[in-house]
Amino acid sequence: MKQKTIFRAVFSVTGVILIAKLAGFVKQMVTASTFGATIETDLVQLAQTFVGNIQYVLVQTLLTSFVAVYIHTREDSEEAGKHFAMDVGKIFTLIAACLSAAMWLLAPWIARLIAPSYSAERSAQLTGYLRIFAPALLLFVWIAVFQALLDANKRFVPGQMEGLNQSIILIFFVIIFAKQLGVQTLVLAFFAYTIWNTLFLGVLSRRYWGLSLGNPFRNPAVRRLLRMIAPLLLGYAMIYINQQVDKILASGLEAGTVTALGYAAVLTNLVNTFITAFASILFTYVTARISRGEHEAAAGLTTRSASLMLLVFLPISALTVLCAEDIVSVAFGRGAFGADSVHLTARALAGYGFTFAPLVLKELYSRFQYGYQDTRRPMVNSSIGIAANIALSIALCPRLGVFGITAASSVSVCICGILNMVTARRRNGAIRCGALLRQLPFLAAGTAVCVAVVLLGGRLWDGQPPLLRFLLSVLCGGAGYLLTVSPLLVRLLREGGLAAFRDAR
C-alpha cells in the first residue's frame, strides 16, 4: 500500500481534531451551564487534574521515547517490535501500580499540598476524590502504549479520537445523571471514557503488539528506552510540578478560580492540540529520515514546518489575547456560568494566549532532538523554562491574579522554545535559525496590523453580541494580517515551503 504523505496525514488529523474540539466545546458548554464554577467543581477539578497531569507525564514520555526506539527496533523485525511494545507495557504497568498505591496512601498529604488554604472539611473531600481517581493510572499506561504504537505506524487519527470519545460520553452522562448525582457525574463519566479509550485504542493497535513472556528488562530495546526516559521523566515531572504550583496559587484566590483556570486551559488546548499533533506527525517522519542518515533532509523538513506553523499561529495568538472575553462568553457564558465566571476565565485565557507561537518552536525542535534519541538537552531546556515559570507565577499572582499565573506559563514556553532551537542547531548544523529570524519583520508587522485593526474595530462594533464581535475581529484582523505577510507567504511558496508536506518515505 502506498505510504501516506505528510500532507494527507496532517489534514486527516486536522479534520478529526476539528470534530473532536467541536464536541469538546459542546461538552464544556453543557458542563459549565450545568455546574458553573463553584467550590464543588474546584474539588473535582483539582483531583482530576492531579491525576491527569500524571497521565500527561506518562503519555508524553512514552510517546516521545517509544516512537524513537520502536522505529529502530522494527527495522530488525516486526516480531521484535511487537515484543518491545508488550515489554514496555509490562514495565509501565508496574510503575503505574506503584504510583497509584502511593497516591492512595499519601492522599491526605497531597490534598494539603495542592490546596493548602482549604479547611479540614474541604481537604477531606479532596482526599476522597484523589483516592477515587488513583486506580485510573493503570489504564493510562496502556492508553499511552497503544497510542504510541499507532503513531509510530503512522496511524495518527485514533489517538486524536480520544477527545471525541471523552466528549460524547461525558455529555451523555451529564444529560442522564446530573440531576441525580450532581458533580459526582463528572467522576462517573471520567472512568467510563477512560475505560472506553483503553479498549478502543487496544483493539485498533492489536496487530502491532504480541505476547511476550520473558523478563522485559532483558530486552536491549527496552534498556535503550529506559535510558532515554530518565531525562524525559525529569523534564515532564518539572512540568507536572509547575502545573501543581499553578493550582496551589489559584486555590488561594477567589472561589471558582481553579475551575476558571481549567476552562481557560480547555480553550487554550484547542490550539495547542493542533500544534502538538502536527509536531508529533512530523516527528515520525523526521525520525525516519534521521534513522536513514538523511540529516540535511530532516533539518530542512523541521525548518520549513516551523516557518509555516509560525505564520499560521501568530495571528491566532493575538486574537486570543484581544478577544478573550468574547471567546469565553460565546463558549461558556450561559446558565450557571455567570458574568463573574466569564471575566475570571477570560483573564486566564488572555495570559495563555501568548503561548502559541513559542509552543511551535518548543515542540518542533525538542522532537527534532528526540529523533537523535537525545532527551537530555530538551530536558535541561524545559527545566530552565519551568524554573522561570514558577518564579514568575509566585511573583505575579499576588499582583495580577490568575492572569499572572497564565502569563508566566507563556513566558516559560518562550524561553524553552528559544533554547530548543539553539541546542537543536548544535545537534545538527543544518538547522537554519537565520531563516526564521529573517521572517520576523514580516511576522511582527502582520501581528501589529492585526492588533491595531482589532482594537480600532472594537470601538466600532462595541455593544454588539459577543459572537458577532468575535467574528468581526477574526475577519478584519485576519485580513489585515494576511495582507501584511503576503510577500513572505509568496516567498515561502516559491522557495518550496510546501515541500514540508510532500511524501516522506
WOTAQUI-V708140 format. One record per backbone hydrogen bond with DSSP energy under -1.0 kcal/mol. CO is the residue of the C=O (numbers start at 1). NH is the residue of the N-H. Records with the same first field share a line. If there is no record, write none. Layout:
CO: NH / NH
//
This chain:
5: 9
6: 10
7: 11
8: 12
9: 13
10: 14
11: 15
12: 16
13: 17
14: 18
15: 19
16: 20
17: 21
18: 22
19: 23
20: 24
21: 25
22: 26
23: 27
24: 28
25: 29
26: 30
27: 31
28: 32
29: 33
30: 34
31: 35
32: 36
33: 336
38: 42
39: 43
40: 44
41: 45
42: 46
43: 47
44: 48
45: 49
46: 50
47: 51
48: 52
49: 53
50: 54
51: 55
52: 56
53: 57
54: 58
55: 59
56: 60
57: 61
58: 62
59: 63
60: 64
61: 65
62: 66
63: 67
64: 68
65: 69
66: 70
67: 71
69: 73
70: 74
73: 76 / 77
77: 81
78: 82
79: 83
80: 84
81: 85
82: 86
83: 87
84: 88
85: 89
86: 90
87: 91
88: 92
89: 93
90: 94
91: 95
92: 96
93: 97
94: 98
95: 99
96: 100
97: 101
98: 102
99: 103
100: 104
101: 105
102: 106
106: 110
107: 111
108: 112
109: 113
110: 114
111: 115
115: 118
119: 123
120: 124
121: 125
122: 126
123: 127
124: 128
125: 129
126: 130
127: 131
128: 132
129: 133
130: 134
133: 136
134: 137
135: 138
136: 140
137: 141
139: 143
140: 144
141: 145
142: 146
143: 147
144: 148
145: 149
146: 150
147: 151
148: 152
149: 153
150: 155
151: 154
156: 160
161: 165
162: 166
163: 167
164: 168
165: 169
166: 170
167: 171
168: 172
169: 173
170: 174
171: 175
172: 176
173: 177
174: 178
177: 181
178: 182
181: 184
182: 185
183: 186
184: 188
185: 189
186: 190
187: 191
188: 192
189: 193
190: 194
191: 195
192: 196
193: 197
194: 198
195: 199
196: 200
197: 201
198: 202
199: 203
200: 204
201: 205
203: 206
205: 208
206: 209
215: 218
216: 219
219: 223
220: 224
221: 225
222: 226
223: 227
224: 228
225: 229
226: 230
228: 232
229: 233
230: 234
231: 235
232: 236
233: 237
234: 238
235: 239
236: 240
237: 241
238: 242
239: 243
240: 244
241: 245
242: 246
243: 247
244: 248
245: 249
246: 250
247: 251
250: 253
254: 257
256: 260
257: 261
258: 262
259: 263
260: 264
261: 265
262: 266
263: 267
264: 268
265: 269
268: 271 / 272
269: 273
271: 275
272: 276
273: 277
274: 278
275: 279
276: 280
277: 281
278: 282
279: 283
280: 284
281: 285
282: 286
283: 287
284: 288
285: 289
286: 290
287: 291
289: 294
290: 293
293: 295
294: 298
295: 299
296: 300
297: 301
298: 302
299: 303
300: 304
301: 305
302: 306
303: 307
304: 308
305: 309
306: 310
307: 311
308: 312
309: 313
310: 314
313: 317
314: 318
315: 319
316: 320
317: 321
318: 322
319: 323
323: 327
324: 328
325: 329
326: 330
327: 331
328: 332
329: 333
332: 334
334: 337
336: 338
338: 342
339: 343
340: 344
341: 345
342: 346
343: 347
344: 348
345: 349
346: 350
347: 351
348: 352
349: 353
352: 355
355: 359
356: 360
357: 361
358: 362
359: 363
360: 364
361: 365
362: 366
363: 367
364: 368
365: 369
366: 370
367: 371
369: 372 / 374
370: 373
375: 379
376: 380
377: 381
378: 382
379: 383
380: 384
381: 385
382: 386
383: 387
384: 388
385: 389
386: 390
387: 391
388: 392
389: 393
390: 394
391: 395
392: 396
393: 397
396: 400
397: 401
400: 403
401: 405
402: 406
403: 407
404: 408
405: 409
406: 410
407: 411
408: 412
409: 413
410: 414
411: 415
412: 416
413: 417
414: 418
415: 419
416: 420
417: 421
418: 422
419: 423
420: 424
421: 425
422: 426
423: 427
424: 428
428: 431
433: 437
434: 438
439: 443
440: 444
441: 445
442: 446
443: 447
444: 448
445: 449
446: 450
447: 451
448: 452
449: 453
450: 454
451: 455
452: 456
453: 457
454: 458
457: 461
461: 464
465: 469
466: 470
467: 471
468: 472
469: 473
470: 474
471: 475
472: 476
473: 477
474: 478
475: 479
476: 480
477: 481
478: 482
479: 483
480: 484
481: 485
485: 489
486: 490
487: 491
488: 492
489: 493
490: 494
491: 495
492: 497
493: 496
496: 499
497: 500
498: 501
499: 502
501: 7
//
